[in-house]
Each structure stands twice: as structure tokens, then as C-alpha cells.
Amino acid sequence: MTETEKMLAGKLYDPVDETLVCLRAEARRLCKAYNDCDPMDGDRQEALLRALVPALGEDSWINAPVQFDYGRFTTIGKRCFFNYNLTVLDCAPVTIGDDVFVGPNVSLMSPMHPLLDAERRLYRRADGVWTDREYAKPITIGDGCWIAANVVIAGGVTIGPGTVVGAGSVVTRDLPGGVLAAGNPCRVIRTLGSADSIENKQELW
């Protein structure tokens, strides 16, 4: 297996592999170009964003600034909106469904490191290059979710469709669909239902 294949399969891989270094460099160039782009130049913004995230669904948008490790390993569905300062470390596949709203300063963190200090330290490869041991776990966000501001989602997490994750949450475990969840660590607060309908909020009308 190549180091890229190992990375995407959730196995230990070498993050300073030449191919991976080049892919990250390309993503950083695209992120910088997108972040520096005139916000009134919609055509160039669209072209740069789709070069950065080729699997970006129809009518989906990400506000600059953004930062991706690779971009090419993230899949985003239709009609999604991501607010400012999205960070996606897509060392494992990051899959986002349709109609997902994501607030500002959200981080999707797939990389993992050994817990033991001795295993986490840098070491020299046979060619003398310093590297470390890393692996990654995928992240999946279902259709219709709302991920509020300042949320961190860890590798290995799946969030079911229609779930709302409250601001400032740190999500380290799977969440079912159709619930309100919040906290650090993030926990289910309650199931969402008809009582949560905006039609019941008379003060808004």
C-alpha cells in the first residue's frame, strides 16, 4: 500500500511521505488563493473552491477563510453552508450530507496520534528524515444537521441526520439522528420533535 492508501484506510502512515507533502502543499496554495480572493469575484471564488474540494455538491458554499489538509478527501453534499474559519483535517475521509449548516470556527479533526509519549515522539527514518506515527479516523455528518459555532468534531465520529450540535461542543462519540446535543464532551440533551417547530415561537412572527 502507498502511504496515501494507508492513511485513508485508517492505518499507521508516514505524514512526511513525498506524495502527501505535495498534496498538502497544493491544498495550502488553494486555501491561500481562496482566502485572498476578492469576495466580489464570484467566478474565481467558485473555481478555487471547487479545485480545493472537488466533491463539493451543487449550491453548497464555504465562506473564506478556510483551511483544509487535503480537500480532495472531503465530500460535501448539496445546499450546504459553512461559515467563516472552517478547518478540515481530512487525513481520513470526511463525508457531509445534503442541507448541512455549519457555524463559524468549526473544526473537523480526523488525525490521531499515539497516546503513549514514547510512541508519539518524532523519530528518524532510515534516510535520516524526521517523521512521526499517525493514523486517522473518518468523520460523517448526516443530512440536515446543524453544527453550531466553535464545535470540534473528532475523528471516528458519525452524526446522524437532522441533529443539532450546540455551540462550543466537543464531539468525541457518535450522535444519533434527530437530537439536540451539546457540551464537552458532547452529550444528547433531548430528541427534537414537533414542539421545536418555529411555528410555536410566536415572538418571531
N, C-alpha and C positions, 0 to 999 in steps of 0.2 A: 504493500500500500504506500502511496505517496503521503507526505506529511499533511497535505490538504485533505486527503481521504481519511486519514486517521483523525484529524481534527473534527471533521463533520460527522464521523462515526462515534464520537464520544470517547476515543482512546487517547492515551498519552501521546503528545506530539511535540515537535520541536518548533517553537514560535519564531526562531530566527532562521528557519528554512528559507532559502533564497526566494522561492516562489511566493511564499506567504509574505515575506518582507515587501516584495514588489507589489503584491495585491493591496496591502495596507497603504503603501505609498501612493498608489493610484487613487484609492478611496480618499486619502487625505487631500490630495490635489483637487479632487472633485468637490469635497466638502468646502475647502477654502474658496474655490471659484464660485460655488453656490452661495456661500455666506457673504462673499464680497459683491455679489451681483446686484445691480440696480434693481430695487423692488418694483420699479415700473416697467422693467424689461421682462415681461411675462414669458415671451417666447424663449429667451435664453434661460430663464429660470427653469422652465419646463424641460428643456433639453438637458440641462445639467442634472436636474433631479432624476430624470429617467435614465441617464447614464450612470448615476450613482446607485440607484435602486431599480434595476431593470424590471423586476417583478412588482411594479407599482400599479395598482388597479386603477381603472377608469374613474375619473372625478375625485381622486384622492390627492391630498396636498400635505406638505410638511413645511411649516414656517421656518425660515432661517433665524438663527444659526442652528446647524445640526452637526453631529459627529457620529460617523459610522466607522467601525473597524474595517469592514469589507463592503457592506451594502449589497453585494451580489448574493449574499446568503440570507437576505431578508425578503420575505414575501408579504405584500400588503394588499388587502382586498379592495373592493370598490367603495367609493364615497366615504373614505376615512379622512379624518382631520387630526393633525398633530401640531400642537402649539410650540412656542419657542423653546430652544435648548434641549431638543431630543438627543439623547445619547444611546446608541445601539452598538453593543459589542457582540456582533453576530459571528462568533467563532463556532457556534453551533447554529443550526437553522432557527431563525426567528420567524414565526408564522402568525400573521394578524389577519383576522377575518374581515368581512364587509361591515360598513357602518360603525366603525370604531372611532370614538372620540378620545383623544389623549391630551391632557393639560400640559402646561409648561414645566420644564425641568424634570421630565420623566427619564429614567434610566432603565434600560433593558440589558441585564448583565449575564451573559451566558458563560463566561470563562470561570474555571475552577482551578484552585491551587491545592497542593497537599496541605493537610492540617499540621503535620509534624514539621517543625523548623528544619530539621536535618534533611528532610526530603524536599523542602521548599527553596532551599538556598540555590543560588547560581552555581553552575559547575562548568568546567571546560570540556568541550567536545574533543574528539581525537585530533581535530585540525586546529585546536587552540582557541576556538571561538567560544565566548561565554554564552550560556543559554540556561534555561530552567525547565522544570517539568510542569506541563499544563495539560488540562483537558477541558472539555466544555459540555454543557447540557442544553438541550433545546428549550425554547420558550414558545408557548402557544397562547394566543389571546383570541377568544371566540367572537363570533358575530355580535354586533350590537353592544359591546362593552363600553363603559366609560371609565377611563383611568384618569383620576383627577391629578392636580398639581403635585409635584415633588414626590412622586411614587417611585420606588425602586423595586424592580421585579428580578428575582434571582434565577439563575439557570436551573432548568429542570421543572419549572412551574408551568402548569396549564390552568388557564382561567376560562370557565365555562361561559356560554353565550349569555348576553344580557346582564352580566354582573357589573356592579358599580364598585370601584375601589376608591375609598376616601382619600383625601389629600394627606400627604405625608406618610403614607403606609409603606411598610417594607414587606414585600410578599415573598415568603420563603417556601410556602407549601401550596399545593393545588387548591383552587377555589371552585365550587360548583357553579352552575349557571343560575341566573335569576336571583342573585342575592346582593345585599349591601354588605360590604366588608371593609374593615379599616383597622389601623393600629400597627404597632411594631412589637412583636410580629403581627402581621395582618390576620385577623380572625373574622369569621362570619358573624355579623350582628343580627341580621334577620333576613327572611325571604321577602322579596319585592312582590307586590300584588296590586290589585285594583285600588286599594286605599292610597297608594302612592301616585295615582294619576294626577296630572297637572290640573285636570278639571275640578279637583277637590280643593284647589288653592284659590279661594275666592279673592284673596288680596292681590292676586296677579291680574285680575280681569277688570 
